[in-house]
Structure formats: structure tokens, C-alpha cells
């Protein structure tokens, strides 16, 4: 039996908790565990709320009017998390 077939059988017999532990072990074994977890994160399947749809519509309307985005560094500085970039 191939390694992939063995893995498939092992995964099918796992509990959800076992699967989470296995994913964490794989992430820790990779060179970049955060990137690995992001690449393998489940798809967000929660329905979009009316509030989220409105926020996205407002964003697109602002962009069409030429409103500039606020740089992340400025937001972080506003909350005291980083110094504001020198301009």
C-alpha cells in the first residue's frame, strides 16, 4: 500500500481532535508553520451578514470616488502600536 493510501486510511479513522493535532504536528514540522496553517485553513463558510455586505459596498463606493485607503502603519500608530512613519 502506498504512503498516500495509508495516510488516507489514517485520516478517515481520526476523530476531529486527532485531525487538529495532526495538522498542528504537520505545521510544526514545516519551515513556516504560520504559512502552512494559512494555506491549509478551512474555507470560511459562514454566510455574509447584511452589515458585512454594506461595509464592502461602502469600500467599493469609496474606491470609485478616489478615496485613499489609510495605511496600516497609520492605524497602528493611532492605537500606539507603532511609531508613525516619517514623511
Secondary structure, 3 states (H helix, E strand, C coil): CCHHHHHHHHHHHCCHHHHHHHHHHHHHHCCCHHHHHHHCCCCCCCCCCHHHHHHHHHHHHHHHCCCCCCCHHHHHHHCCCCCCCCC
